[in-house]
């Protein structure tokens, strides 16, 4: 595993923040020293059944015990660490909270924030039934792309996966890798998770890095199947159901040839509309 430079953590998070942090650090502790970037799933630090619990743990960006704990882990192990999501106070309305993905560098400094844009407000026939994220979170208003030691990373969260326009906007901003931290339901995940990941990879000629929750979290059951998908839509590596890290080697330079052979960005006749979307979300 000497060439390993990325690790995707598959977690079974719950309502105990202390337990969730310990689970993350336990997986990181076992990784080889060559790992530069570690990604965790949606709800990595808190996976609860009620809105009040998320509100009680919401932090202002840059301060709070959860962010301090994550910063210390990143610094101690010398890694870039993406927290798939945690509750933060909204940047637009301080009375609301957002479901936010945070990226810390190897010195423990916050390098990027992405607030989930698409809210999971659906009715499906599973144990939980109706999902209504809008009752908890304010939708995000900004897209995020950031340079990392293993490539330029575009950020998304879970339900965003169903909206190709966001991923096209990330590619337009130079994304080579796209993170998809998720807590996909077992019901939808069984049919939709892998095809959607492959589609977003192929459409945008990007490597998709998808860390997932797996197991039972109160009334929710998640699908797992953490995986990385190449720009050709091939699965680089997958962890179906084990609560463990998935270490792998990512080479963003593998994208150059396919992007030269199939010039998707140049050939996209809807780019003016896409440029408008990017300006709207980055103001």
CORFEN-V146365 format. One record per residue. SS is DSSP state (2 for helix, 1 for strand, 0 for the rest). Layout:
ss->SS
ss->SS
//
This chain:
ss->0
ss->0
ss->0
ss->0
ss->0
ss->1
ss->1
ss->1
ss->1
ss->0
ss->1
ss->0
ss->0
ss->0
ss->0
ss->0
ss->2
ss->2
ss->2
ss->2
ss->2
ss->2
ss->2
ss->2
ss->2
ss->2
ss->2
ss->2
ss->2
ss->0
ss->0
ss->0
ss->0
ss->0
ss->0
ss->0
ss->1
ss->1
ss->1
ss->0
ss->0
ss->0
ss->0
ss->0
ss->0
ss->0
ss->0
ss->0
ss->0
ss->0
ss->2
ss->2
ss->2
ss->2
ss->2
ss->2
ss->2
ss->0
ss->1
ss->0
ss->0
ss->0
ss->0
ss->0
ss->2
ss->2
ss->2
ss->2
ss->2
ss->2
ss->2
ss->2
ss->2
ss->2
ss->2
ss->2
ss->2
ss->0
ss->0
ss->1
ss->1
ss->1
ss->1
ss->1
ss->1
ss->1
ss->1
ss->1
ss->1
ss->0
ss->0
ss->0
ss->0
ss->0
ss->0
ss->0
ss->1
ss->1
ss->1
ss->1
ss->1
ss->1
ss->1
ss->1
ss->0
ss->0
ss->0
ss->0
ss->0
ss->1
ss->1
ss->1
ss->1
ss->1
ss->1
ss->0
ss->0
ss->0
ss->0
ss->0
ss->1
ss->1
ss->1
ss->0
ss->0
ss->0
ss->0
ss->0
ss->0
ss->1
ss->1
ss->1
ss->2
ss->2
ss->2
ss->0
ss->1
ss->0
ss->0
ss->0
ss->0
ss->0
ss->0
ss->0
ss->1
ss->1
ss->1
ss->1
ss->0
ss->0
ss->1
ss->1
ss->1
ss->1
ss->1
ss->1
ss->1
ss->2
ss->2
ss->2
ss->2
ss->2
ss->0
ss->2
ss->2
ss->2
ss->2
ss->2
ss->2
ss->2
ss->2
ss->2
ss->0
ss->0
ss->0
ss->0
ss->1
ss->1
ss->1
ss->1
ss->1
ss->1
ss->0
ss->0
ss->1
ss->2
ss->2
ss->2
ss->2
ss->2
ss->2
ss->2
ss->2
ss->2
ss->2
ss->2
ss->2
ss->2
ss->2
ss->2
ss->2
ss->2
ss->2
ss->2
ss->0
ss->0
ss->1
ss->1
ss->1
ss->1
ss->0
ss->1
ss->1
ss->1
ss->1
ss->1
ss->1
ss->0
ss->0
ss->1
ss->1
ss->1
ss->1
ss->0
ss->0
ss->1
ss->1
ss->1
ss->1
ss->0
ss->0
ss->0
ss->0
ss->0
ss->1
ss->1
ss->1
ss->1
ss->1
ss->0
ss->0
ss->0
ss->0
ss->0
ss->1
ss->1
ss->1
ss->1
ss->0
ss->0
ss->0
ss->2
ss->2
ss->2
ss->2
ss->2
ss->2
ss->2
ss->2
ss->2
ss->2
ss->0
ss->0
ss->2
ss->2
ss->2
ss->2
ss->0
ss->0
ss->0
ss->2
ss->2
ss->2
ss->2
ss->2
ss->2
ss->2
ss->2
ss->2
ss->2
ss->2
ss->2
ss->0
//
